[in-house]
Amino acid sequence: MAKFVFEAKDPRGRMFRGELEAPDEAQARVKLRAQRLVPVKLAKAEQQVATAKKIGGRGVPLKDLQVFTRQLSTLLASGIPILQSLEVLSQSARSPALQIALKEMTLEINRGRRFGEAMAEHPRVFDRFYVNMVKAGEESGNIDQILNRLAVYIEKAAKISSKVKGAMVYPVAILIVAALVVSGLLIFIIPKFEALFAASGQELPGLTKMVVDASKILIKYWWLIIGGTVGGIFLGMNYYRSPEGKKTIDSVAIDIPVIGDLIIKAAIARFTRTLSTLLGSGVNIMEALDIASKVVGNHVIESSLLRAREAIAEGKSLTVPLAKEKYIPNMVTQMIGVGEQTGAIDQMLAKVADFYEDEVDNAVSAVTSLMEPLMMVFLGGIVAVIVVAMYLPIFNMAGSVK
């Protein structure tokens, strides 16, 4: 016997959804008609599960997840049952992965599973943080408020991520433009100058020889240079994904002037916002710290937070271990200390998150302001060297004529 998932109408036009067992699809349709239901959709449950796993691996854009969370919060706050809310949202979801996940969750809840448990079956769509928040909301009975808090959190997290990425896009774009400009000069312009110099029979200056040789190498081995560059980027990304690579690169990056400051502020903003949201939703401190440490985006600060978690397990307060960490600002530990004393640590963490989110704005502006002139000087310097190298022989020829 196979399980089938169906959508069917009764004589009054009312829609029914569910599942049934039958030897094949034809027999499933017979069973539905025996219940005076007209099949609209009918498919094997296993097929839907396989499709969900295949599509779910691609994840869901933060914007789509934020919209879904906000809509679900509104529907639940309006008194609409969770099952009906999921069915409505699965039809309007833009992301295929989210749409399939919601349909699968609807089936699981129909079978008697709780919302949080069904959600945990789709880790590529709903991460551990999201699932723990939902489970906390189920336990406390205010899941609509928790979802609203989640929507705000996702919106702020996406904003921080966008700003940090934006700060890195500019220098990369300038480097790409510089590579294209220099390559164009070496491939199309330098060979013409070389022919002119060869006709003169004059000995070329060292700088000119170097540029001409670079032009010949690029023209002859361009495929190897492009392949090596792409391969190097690919290997570098794979290295960063490895535990040792991430540890090494993050340790170096956090000490780079200006860039390191941006990394620390963005990490603190993510950490405090996440921890505040989790603690305010009723998640215990140990679980909350474990989750929050995973979202900071830097191995060095993540290690600091995990050490703090171990200290709390030994009975210490959160302030004591964090105060010993080099990259955790004093203001953060002081605010957490006040929160621990007043019993409002989640509110204090939220204030710290607000402050550091503004600081990320300032740090992004500082990085952009610094990178812009440096990149322009870098690009202008390379072009200037090539121009000088090409005109040196011309000046020598002019001098010899005199």
C-alpha positions in Angstrom: 0.0 0.0 0.0 1.2 3.5 -0.9 0.4 6.8 0.8 -1.2 9.5 -1.3 -1.7 13.2 -0.5 -4.9 14.7 -1.9 -6.8 17.9 -2.4 -10.5 17.3 -3.2 -13.9 19.0 -3.3 -17.2 17.9 -1.9 -20.6 18.5 -3.6 -20.8 21.9 -1.9 -17.4 23.0 -3.3 -15.6 22.9 0.0 -11.9 21.9 -0.2 -10.5 19.0 1.8 -6.8 18.1 2.2 -5.3 15.0 3.6 -3.8 11.6 2.9 -5.0 8.1 2.3 -3.5 4.6 1.6 -4.2 2.7 -1.7 -2.5 0.2 -3.9 -2.2 2.7 -6.8 -3.4 6.1 -7.9 -6.5 4.7 -9.6 -7.7 3.0 -6.4 -7.0 6.2 -4.5 -9.3 8.1 -6.8 -12.0 5.4 -6.3 -11.7 5.8 -2.5 -12.1 9.5 -2.8 -15.2 9.2 -5.0 -16.6 6.7 -2.5 -16.5 9.5 0.1 -18.3 11.8 -2.4 -15.1 13.8 -3.0 -13.8 15.0 -6.4 -10.0 14.8 -6.6 -8.3 18.0 -7.6 -4.7 17.0 -6.8 -3.4 13.6 -6.0 0.3 12.5 -5.6 2.3 10.0 -3.6 3.5 11.4 -0.3 7.0 10.0 -1.0 7.3 12.0 -4.2 6.5 15.2 -2.3 9.1 14.4 0.3 11.7 13.7 -2.3 10.9 16.9 -4.1 11.1 18.9 -0.9 14.6 17.4 -0.1 15.8 18.2 -3.6 14.6 21.8 -3.7 15.1 22.5 0.0 18.8 22.2 -0.4 19.0 25.6 -2.1 17.8 27.5 0.9 15.5 30.5 1.1 16.4 34.2 0.6 16.3 36.1 3.9 13.7 38.5 2.4 11.3 35.7 1.6 11.8 34.2 5.0 11.1 37.6 6.7 7.9 38.1 4.7 6.7 34.6 5.5 7.4 35.1 9.2 5.6 38.4 9.3 2.6 37.0 7.4 2.4 33.9 9.6 2.5 36.1 12.7 -0.3 38.2 11.4 -2.5 35.2 10.5 -2.0 33.5 13.9 -2.6 36.8 15.8 -5.9 37.1 13.8 -7.0 33.7 15.2 -6.5 31.6 12.1 -5.3 28.0 13.0 -1.7 27.1 12.2 -2.7 24.5 9.7 -4.9 26.8 7.7 -2.3 29.6 7.9 0.4 27.3 6.5 -1.8 26.2 3.6 -2.6 29.8 2.7 1.1 30.8 2.8 2.3 27.8 0.9 0.2 28.9 -2.1 1.7 32.5 -2.0 5.3 31.6 -1.2 7.7 32.9 -3.9 10.6 30.6 -3.0 10.2 27.0 -4.3 12.1 25.7 -1.3 9.9 27.5 1.2 6.7 26.4 -0.7 7.7 22.7 -0.6 8.7 23.0 3.0 5.4 24.5 4.0 3.5 21.8 2.2 5.6 19.1 3.9 5.0 20.8 7.3 1.3 20.8 6.7 1.4 17.0 6.1 3.4 16.4 9.2 1.1 18.5 11.4 -1.9 16.6 9.9 -0.2 13.5 11.2 -0.1 14.9 14.7 3.4 16.5 15.0 3.9 19.8 16.6 4.7 22.9 14.5 8.3 23.2 15.8 9.0 19.5 15.3 7.7 19.7 11.7 9.8 22.8 11.1 13.0 21.1 12.4 12.7 18.6 9.5 13.7 21.4 7.1 17.1 22.7 8.4 18.0 24.2 5.0 15.0 26.5 5.3 14.6 27.0 9.0 17.8 27.0 10.9 18.4 26.0 14.6 17.8 29.5 15.8 14.4 29.8 14.0 13.3 26.4 15.2 14.2 27.1 18.8 12.3 30.4 18.7 9.2 28.7 17.4 9.4 25.9 20.0 9.8 28.5 22.8 6.7 30.3 21.4 4.7 27.0 21.4 5.7 26.4 25.0 4.8 29.9 26.2 1.6 30.1 24.1 2.6 33.4 22.4 3.9 32.1 19.1 2.5 35.0 17.2 4.5 37.4 19.2 7.6 35.3 18.9 7.2 35.2 15.1 6.8 38.9 15.0 10.0 39.2 17.0 11.6 36.8 14.6 10.6 38.9 11.6 12.2 42.0 13.1 15.3 40.0 13.9 15.6 38.6 10.3 15.1 42.1 8.9 17.9 43.6 11.1 20.2 40.6 10.3 19.7 41.0 6.6 20.4 44.8 6.9 23.7 44.1 8.8 24.8 41.5 6.3 24.0 43.7 3.4 26.0 46.6 4.8 29.1 44.4 5.5 29.0 42.9 2.0 28.5 46.3 0.5 31.7 47.5 2.2 33.6 44.7 0.5 32.0 45.0 -2.9 33.6 48.4 -3.7 37.3 47.4 -3.5 36.6 44.1 -5.4 34.9 46.1 -8.1 37.8 48.5 -8.4 40.3 45.6 -8.6 38.3 44.0 -11.4 38.2 47.3 -13.3 41.9 47.7 -12.7 42.6 44.2 -14.0 40.5 44.9 -17.1 42.1 48.2 -17.9 45.7 46.9 -17.4 44.9 43.8 -19.5 43.5 46.0 -22.3 46.6 48.2 -22.3 49.0 45.2 -22.3 47.1 43.2 -25.0 46.1 46.0 -27.4 48.3 49.0 -26.8 51.8 47.8 -25.8 52.3 45.5 -28.9 51.9 48.6 -31.1 54.6 50.5 -29.1 56.8 47.4 -29.2 56.7 47.4 -33.0 57.7 51.1 -33.0 60.6 50.5 -30.7 61.8 47.5 -32.7 61.9 49.6 -35.9 64.0 52.2 -34.1 66.6 49.6 -33.2 67.2 51.4 -29.9 68.0 49.6 -26.6 64.9 49.7 -24.4 65.0 50.9 -20.7 64.6 48.3 -18.0 61.1 49.5 -17.1 60.0 49.3 -20.7 61.4 45.8 -21.1 59.5 44.7 -18.0 56.2 46.0 -19.4 56.8 44.6 -22.9 57.6 41.1 -21.3 54.5 41.3 -19.2 52.5 42.0 -22.4 54.0 39.0 -24.2 53.3 36.7 -21.3 49.7 37.9 -21.0 49.1 37.5 -24.8 50.7 34.0 -24.9 49.5 32.6 -21.6 46.2 34.5 -21.0 44.3 31.2 -20.7 46.7 30.0 -18.0 46.5 33.3 -16.1 42.7 33.3 -16.1 42.6 29.6 -15.1 45.1 30.2 -12.4 43.2 33.2 -11.0 39.9 31.3 -11.0 41.5 28.2 -9.5 43.2 30.3 -6.8 39.9 31.9 -5.9 38.2 28.5 -5.8 40.9 27.0 -3.7 40.9 30.0 -1.4 37.1 29.8 -0.9 37.4 26.0 -0.2 40.2 26.7 2.3 38.1 29.3 4.1 35.3 26.8 4.4 37.6 24.3 6.2 37.8 24.7 10.0 41.6 25.4 9.9 41.3 27.8 7.0 38.5 29.8 8.6 40.4 30.0 11.9 43.5 31.3 10.2 41.8 33.8 7.9 39.5 35.1 10.6 42.4 35.5 13.0 44.3 37.6 10.4 41.3 39.6 9.2 40.2 40.7 12.7 43.6 42.5 13.3 43.6 44.4 10.0 43.1 48.2 10.7 39.7 49.5 9.9 38.5 46.2 8.4 39.0 44.4 11.7 37.0 47.1 13.5 34.1 46.5 11.0 34.3 42.8 11.6 34.2 43.1 15.4 31.3 45.6 15.4 29.2 43.5 12.9 29.9 40.3 15.0 28.9 42.1 18.3 25.7 43.4 16.6 24.8 39.9 15.4 25.6 38.3 18.8 23.8 40.7 21.0 20.7 40.9 18.7 20.5 37.1 18.5 21.0 36.5 22.2 18.5 39.2 23.1 15.9 37.7 20.8 16.5 34.2 22.2 16.5 35.1 25.9 13.5 37.4 25.5 11.6 34.4 23.9 12.3 32.1 26.8 15.3 30.0 25.4 17.7 29.0 28.2 21.0 30.8 28.4 23.2 27.8 27.5 21.2 27.0 24.3 21.0 30.7 23.5 24.7 31.2 23.8 25.4 28.1 21.7 23.2 29.4 18.9 24.3 33.0 19.1 28.0 32.0 18.9 27.3 30.4 15.5 25.9 33.5 13.8 28.7 36.0 14.6 30.6 35.1 11.4 34.1 35.2 12.9 35.9 32.2 14.4 37.8 34.3 17.0 34.7 35.9 18.5 32.8 32.6 18.2 35.6 31.0 20.3 35.3 33.8 22.9 31.6 33.2 23.2 31.9 29.4 23.5 34.5 29.9 26.3 32.0 32.1 28.1 29.4 29.4 27.7 31.7 26.9 29.4 32.3 29.3 32.2 28.5 29.7 32.7 28.2 25.9 32.9 30.6 26.1 35.8 28.3 28.5 37.6 29.9 31.9 36.7 28.0 34.9 35.4 28.2 35.9 31.7 30.0 39.1 32.5 33.1 37.5 34.1 34.3 35.3 31.2 33.4 38.0 28.5 35.4 40.6 30.4 38.6 38.6 29.9 38.1 38.4 26.1 40.3 40.7 24.0 37.8 41.4 21.2 34.6 41.9 23.4 34.4 45.6 24.1 34.1 46.8 27.7 30.8 48.5 27.0 29.3 45.2 26.1 30.3 43.5 29.3 29.3 46.4 31.4 25.8 46.5 29.8 25.4 42.8 30.2 26.5 43.1 33.9 23.8 45.8 34.5 21.2 43.5 32.7 22.2 40.5 35.0 21.8 42.7 38.1 18.4 44.1 37.1 17.1 40.9 35.6 16.6 42.6 32.2 19.5 41.2 30.3 17.5 40.7 27.1 16.6 44.4 27.1 20.2 45.5 27.7 21.4 43.3 24.9 18.8 44.8 22.6 20.2 48.3 23.5 23.7 47.1 22.8 22.6 45.6 19.4 21.0 49.0 18.5 24.2 50.8 19.3 26.4 48.5 17.4 24.1 48.4 14.4 24.6 52.1 14.2 28.3 51.6 14.6 28.4 49.2 11.7 26.9 52.1 9.6 29.8 54.3 10.7 32.4 51.6 10.1 31.1 50.9 6.6 31.4 54.6 5.8 34.9 54.7 7.2 35.9 51.6 5.1 34.4 53.1 2.0 36.0 56.5 2.5 39.4 54.9 3.0 39.2 52.3 0.2 38.0 54.8 -2.4 41.2 56.9 -2.6 43.5 53.9 -2.0 41.9 52.0 -4.9 42.1 55.1 -7.2 45.7 55.6 -6.3 46.4 51.9 -6.9 44.7 52.0 -10.4 46.2 55.3 -11.3 49.7 54.1 -10.2 49.6 51.0 -12.4 48.4 53.0 -15.5 51.1 55.7 -14.8 53.9 53.0 -14.7 52.7 51.6 -18.0 52.5 55.1 -19.6 56.0 56.1 -18.3 57.4 52.8 -19.5 56.1 53.4 -23.0 57.3 57.0 -23.2 60.8 56.5 -21.8 62.1 55.2 -25.2 60.4 58.0 -27.0 62.1 60.6 -24.8 65.5 58.8 -25.4 64.9 58.9 -29.1 64.1 62.6 -29.0 67.3 63.2 -26.9 69.5 61.2 -29.4 68.1 63.2 -32.3 69.2 66.5 -30.7 
